[in-house]
Amino acid sequence: MVLILNKILKLKKLESFKNVRYFNYDNWYKVEYERQRRLKKKTEEFFKDKSIFDIAKFVASEGTIEFKKFFDELKSPNDYTCKPVLEHGEFDYLFKFNSKKDIDNWMVSTDSSYKIGKTKASLQLTQQNTGLFSGYFSNDYDKPEKSKAIYTGYANISSITQLKSFKREKRINIDQFNCFMLKIRGDGRTYMLILHTPQRYTMTYTYMHMYPLYTRGGPYWQYVKIPFSKFFHVTHGRVSDKQYRFEGLGVKSIGITCMDGNEGPFSLEIDHIGVVKDNECTEDFAYEVYKIPKYISNT
């Protein structure tokens, strides 16, 4: 299927659509091909030197575990009962940063993780039982001849996607609420709160909703409330022409990124990330919505 689409895109009549709005289909095919190749290699290595009895034993043991998880999910009242009607001011925690176990549910990534930058970052538990996202932000790059160098200068923490039975992703659904509430203590930098919201298809994997997270700096904690209507849609790291409201459904992970371009140390202390129901937030969407011609652009 990929080869057929690739041949279609090479037709002269469709050549002008190939790199519309910075989206390069050739690069996407290369990435998808590499992903499939690694998956195939991993599968071959797994079945190598294993007899049919070893495979049957593995399937039986894994199947028992997954079926147990599945039946536990059927008994869970959270996923299979009607959602309650929330009152004004009701609050719920999404993530706490008060223990080592809470910190382990997050992963840290920087440009240096891909060997193209020099930014360093870490997420640690403080003596006050809060999470400290800190490090050194750098705009330098190790290999200026590489095109990837344009992506240097960022540090990110992202929640690890939880899995349900049979390795299904457990998405975060918070459509009953309408605002995020964070308790943070920053350094005066502007961070970015990122919601990873991909859809069913691989091409939507880079779909996100973002909003700046402003910090005051200083010794005092601040409570930041961000309505869902303020989040704007982003594709491939760029603001999309075609905008739509974040509805609170299908969030794969939540992240906080430092990418303000100011070189130097950074520090963001986090106590929790939660959601709240605020009946005073009646705004539907904060941005203008343009009607984009079909098949032209979504980036």
LUMZA-753598 format. One line per 3 residues: for each residue x, y, z of C-alpha. Coordinates in nm, 4 decimals, decimal comma. Layout:
# residues N
X/Y/Z ~ ...
This chain:
# residues 299
0,0000/0,0000/0,0000 ~ 0,2840/0,2382/0,0873 ~ 0,4587/0,1721/-0,2441
0,1377/0,2394/-0,4365 ~ 0,0824/0,5714/-0,2596 ~ 0,4458/0,6630/-0,3150
0,4107/0,6032/-0,6911 ~ 0,0917/0,8098/-0,6994 ~ 0,2663/1,1024/-0,5317
0,5420/1,0940/-0,7941 ~ 0,2949/1,1773/-1,0719 ~ 0,3551/1,5251/-1,2129
-0,0032/1,6319/-1,1517 ~ 0,0294/1,5623/-0,7793 ~ 0,3887/1,6751/-0,7374
0,2801/2,0136/-0,6014 ~ 0,0918/1,8424/-0,3178 ~ 0,3887/1,6362/-0,2082
0,5402/1,8783/0,0417 ~ 0,2365/2,0878/0,1301 ~ 0,2931/2,2925/0,4448
0,6265/2,1315/0,5326 ~ 0,4839/1,7777/0,5471 ~ 0,7099/1,5421/0,3520
0,5474/1,2131/0,2630 ~ 0,8808/1,0585/0,1613 ~ 1,0203/1,1179/0,5098
0,7051/0,9748/0,6655 ~ 0,7372/0,6607/0,4553 ~ 1,1013/0,6242/0,5607
1,0083/0,6528/0,9270 ~ 0,7229/0,4040/0,8904 ~ 0,9432/0,1641/0,6940
1,2120/0,1820/0,9636 ~ 0,9532/0,1169/1,2350 ~ 0,8199/-0,1876/1,0505
1,1745/-0,3147/0,9897 ~ 1,2644/-0,2927/1,3577 ~ 0,9407/-0,4648/1,4551
1,0103/-0,7472/1,2099 ~ 1,3661/-0,7838/1,3371 ~ 1,2493/-0,7919/1,6982
0,9920/-1,0607/1,6132 ~ 1,2504/-1,2737/1,4326 ~ 1,4917/-1,2479/1,7247
1,2167/-1,3521/1,9652 ~ 1,1233/-1,6679/1,7721 ~ 1,4848/-1,7572/1,6962
1,6147/-2,0644/1,8851 ~ 1,2692/-2,1291/2,0372 ~ 1,0827/-2,4549/1,9929
0,7087/-2,4837/1,9405 ~ 0,6753/-2,5946/2,3031 ~ 0,8531/-2,2816/2,4307
0,6257/-2,0614/2,2224 ~ 0,3136/-2,2452/2,3412 ~ 0,4287/-2,2115/2,7031
0,4905/-1,8387/2,6568 ~ 0,1493/-1,7846/2,4944 ~ -0,0254/-1,9765/2,7717
0,1462/-1,7836/3,0515 ~ 0,0953/-1,4427/2,8908 ~ -0,2632/-1,5259/2,7992
-0,3441/-1,6162/3,1586 ~ -0,2084/-1,2831/3,2813 ~ -0,3879/-1,0798/3,0162
-0,7228/-1,2550/3,0654 ~ -0,6969/-1,1928/3,4400 ~ -0,6438/-0,8228/3,3683
-0,9370/-0,8247/3,1279 ~ -1,1795/-0,9735/3,3814 ~ -1,0575/-0,7292/3,6466
-1,1375/-0,4452/3,4050 ~ -1,4899/-0,5797/3,3595 ~ -1,5395/-0,5597/3,7348
-1,3981/-0,2074/3,7561 ~ -1,6691/0,0557/3,8189 ~ -1,4613/0,3321/3,6604
-1,4822/0,2201/3,2993 ~ -1,8167/0,0446/3,2765 ~ -2,0608/0,2615/3,4709
-2,2340/0,5902/3,3911 ~ -2,0286/0,8981/3,4565 ~ -2,1546/1,1123/3,7454
-2,2678/1,4706/3,6934 ~ -2,0041/1,7001/3,8404 ~ -2,0753/2,0108/4,0402
-1,8944/2,3423/4,0140 ~ -1,5500/2,3292/4,1752 ~ -1,5089/1,9504/4,1807
-1,1441/1,8506/4,1395 ~ -0,9600/1,5302/4,0556 ~ -0,5897/1,4437/4,0446
-0,4376/1,3185/3,7221 ~ -0,0763/1,2961/3,8353 ~ 0,0941/1,3476/4,1693
0,4667/1,3924/4,2222 ~ 0,4814/1,2979/4,5892 ~ 0,6687/0,9651/4,5795
0,9350/0,7729/4,3897 ~ 0,6616/0,5620/4,2310 ~ 0,4938/0,8767/4,0957
0,8234/0,9974/3,9462 ~ 0,8831/0,6604/3,7784 ~ 0,5619/0,7089/3,5769
0,7353/0,9846/3,3790 ~ 1,0162/0,9803/3,1253 ~ 1,2658/1,2543/3,0444
1,3898/1,3364/2,6939 ~ 1,6132/1,6103/2,5513 ~ 1,7843/1,6895/2,2240
2,0976/1,5191/2,3610 ~ 1,8973/1,1946/2,3859 ~ 1,9150/1,1855/2,0038
2,2835/1,2877/2,0007 ~ 2,2153/1,6150/1,8207 ~ 2,2156/1,8618/2,1092
2,3647/1,9431/2,4484 ~ 2,0616/2,0053/2,6709 ~ 2,0606/1,8116/2,9989
1,7546/1,7441/3,2148 ~ 1,6293/1,5253/3,4978 ~ 1,3164/1,4649/3,7045
1,3863/1,3942/4,0716 ~ 1,1989/1,3666/4,3999 ~ 1,2790/1,6507/4,6402
1,3017/1,6336/5,0192 ~ 0,9599/1,8045/5,0321 ~ 0,8107/1,5119/4,8309
0,7584/1,7077/4,5108 ~ 0,8903/1,6543/4,1597 ~ 1,1765/1,8739/4,0364
1,2200/1,9054/3,6595 ~ 1,5577/2,0738/3,6170 ~ 1,8695/2,0852/3,4040
2,0647/2,3057/3,1643 ~ 1,9075/2,4361/2,8438 ~ 2,1432/2,4681/2,5454
2,0914/2,5795/2,1862 ~ 2,4198/2,4255/2,0694 ~ 2,4336/2,1151/1,8534
2,7012/1,8527/1,7978 ~ 2,6538/1,7945/1,4256 ~ 2,5647/2,1169/1,2405
2,5791/1,9406/0,9049 ~ 2,2771/1,7303/1,0003 ~ 1,9329/1,8657/0,9146
1,8066/1,7322/1,2470 ~ 1,9984/2,0135/1,4173 ~ 1,6983/2,2434/1,3648
1,5192/2,0484/1,6403 ~ 1,7802/2,1173/1,9103 ~ 1,7059/2,3196/2,2187
1,4387/2,1417/2,4200 ~ 1,3843/1,9343/2,7344 ~ 1,0683/1,7397/2,8010
0,8982/1,5205/3,0577 ~ 0,6074/1,2998/2,9475 ~ 0,3804/1,0625/3,1318
0,4254/0,6979/3,0374 ~ 0,1186/0,5581/2,8622 ~ -0,0447/0,2932/3,0761
-0,1549/-0,0342/2,9170 ~ -0,4756/-0,2288/2,9673 ~ -0,5191/-0,5985/2,9016
-0,3778/-0,7386/2,5765 ~ -0,1401/-0,4400/2,5500 ~ -0,4127/-0,1882/2,4709
-0,3411/0,1754/2,5435 ~ -0,5250/0,3272/2,8360 ~ -0,6230/0,6749/2,7214
-0,7029/0,9602/2,9607 ~ -1,0660/1,0755/2,9281 ~ -1,1500/1,3907/3,1222
-1,4426/1,5250/2,9216 ~ -1,6487/1,5799/3,2394 ~ -1,4101/1,8590/3,3393
-1,3217/2,1774/3,1531 ~ -0,9980/2,3084/3,3106 ~ -0,6530/2,1859/3,4039
-0,5200/2,2809/3,7466 ~ -0,1480/2,2633/3,8259 ~ 0,0421/2,3430/4,1434
0,3915/2,4497/4,0396 ~ 0,6859/2,6609/4,1482 ~ 0,8952/2,7834/3,8557
1,1931/2,9985/3,7687 ~ 1,0225/3,2637/3,5555 ~ 1,0581/3,0723/3,2293
0,7702/2,9926/2,9972 ~ 0,7133/2,6208/2,9587 ~ 0,4651/2,4373/2,7388
0,1909/2,2026/2,8570 ~ 0,1468/1,9366/2,5888 ~ -0,1381/1,6887/2,5437
-0,0589/1,4037/2,3056 ~ -0,3879/1,3337/2,1264 ~ -0,3251/1,0970/1,8320
-0,6141/0,9309/1,6543 ~ -0,6442/0,5815/1,5064 ~ -0,4082/0,6236/1,2115
-0,0284/0,6402/1,2114 ~ -0,0243/0,9729/1,0270 ~ -0,1978/1,1368/1,3244
0,0714/1,0277/1,5711 ~ 0,2097/1,3828/1,5932 ~ -0,1288/1,5379/1,6776
-0,1047/1,7416/1,9963 ~ -0,2766/2,0201/2,1868 ~ -0,0576/2,2814/2,3552
-0,0728/2,5894/2,5727 ~ 0,2044/2,7979/2,7372 ~ 0,2685/2,7411/3,1066
0,3808/3,0725/3,2539 ~ 0,5784/3,0726/3,5778 ~ 0,6454/3,3682/3,8077
0,9666/3,2544/3,9726 ~ 1,0418/3,3135/4,3366 ~ 0,9816/3,1055/4,6495
0,6015/3,0864/4,6375 ~ 0,3823/2,8161/4,4893 ~ 0,1360/2,9125/4,2183
-0,1849/2,7479/4,1064 ~ -0,2308/2,7569/3,7298 ~ -0,5761/2,6998/3,5797
-0,5947/2,6462/3,2031 ~ -0,9372/2,6002/3,0368 ~ -0,9628/2,3332/2,7689
-1,0737/2,6032/2,5249 ~ -0,7266/2,7644/2,5360 ~ -0,5395/2,4660/2,3910
-0,4474/2,4955/2,0231 ~ -0,3907/2,2077/1,7838 ~ -0,0365/2,1267/1,6664
0,0860/1,8865/1,3979 ~ 0,4517/1,7939/1,3414 ~ 0,5523/2,0604/1,5919
0,3772/2,3428/1,4010 ~ 0,0499/2,5182/1,4726 ~ -0,2179/2,3744/1,2448
-0,4230/2,5868/1,0086 ~ -0,7200/2,3665/1,0839 ~ -0,7992/2,4207/1,4517
-1,0500/2,2422/1,6709 ~ -1,1305/2,2390/2,0395 ~ -0,9754/1,9925/2,2807
-1,2695/1,7866/2,4065 ~ -1,0927/1,6024/2,6870 ~ -1,0986/1,2612/2,5160
-0,8270/1,0234/2,3972 ~ -0,5218/1,1765/2,5674 ~ -0,2328/0,9342/2,5296
0,0097/1,1253/2,7500 ~ 0,0677/1,4632/2,9126 ~ 0,3993/1,6439/2,8976
0,5786/1,9620/2,9999 ~ 0,8475/2,1039/2,7717 ~ 1,1139/2,3709/2,8142
1,1907/2,5233/2,4728 ~ 1,1882/2,9005/2,5213 ~ 1,5293/2,9452/2,3558
1,6963/3,1052/2,6597 ~ 2,0215/2,9231/2,7285 ~ 2,0993/2,8479/3,0912
1,9753/2,6458/3,3900 ~ 1,6046/2,5832/3,4378 ~ 1,4003/2,4522/3,7277
1,0318/2,3664/3,7619 ~ 0,8961/2,2120/4,0811 ~ 0,5650/2,0276/4,0431
0,3316/1,9083/4,3162 ~ 0,0428/1,7791/4,1068 ~ -0,1472/1,8019/3,7791
-0,5253/1,7808/3,8018 ~ -0,8534/1,8767/3,6406 ~ -1,1393/2,0866/3,7742
-1,4979/2,1623/3,6763 ~ -1,5508/2,5390/3,6517 ~ -1,8982/2,6484/3,5463
-1,7742/3,0051/3,5045 ~ -1,5569/2,9007/3,2092 ~ -1,8170/2,9192/2,9340
-1,5854/2,9866/2,6399 ~ -1,6184/2,7282/2,3647 ~ -1,2948/2,7919/2,1743
-1,0462/3,0764/2,2108 ~ -0,9256/3,0903/1,8499 ~ -1,0658/3,1629/1,5069
-1,1624/2,8582/1,3070 ~ -1,0935/2,8727/0,9336 ~ -1,2578/2,6526/0,6759
-0,9677/2,4839/0,4996 ~ -1,0231/2,3529/0,1424 ~ -1,0411/1,9766/0,1265
-0,7127/1,7887/0,0654 ~ -0,5049/2,1064/0,0916 ~ -0,3608/2,1319/0,4406
-0,3945/2,0228/0,7994 ~ -0,0546/2,1393/0,9246
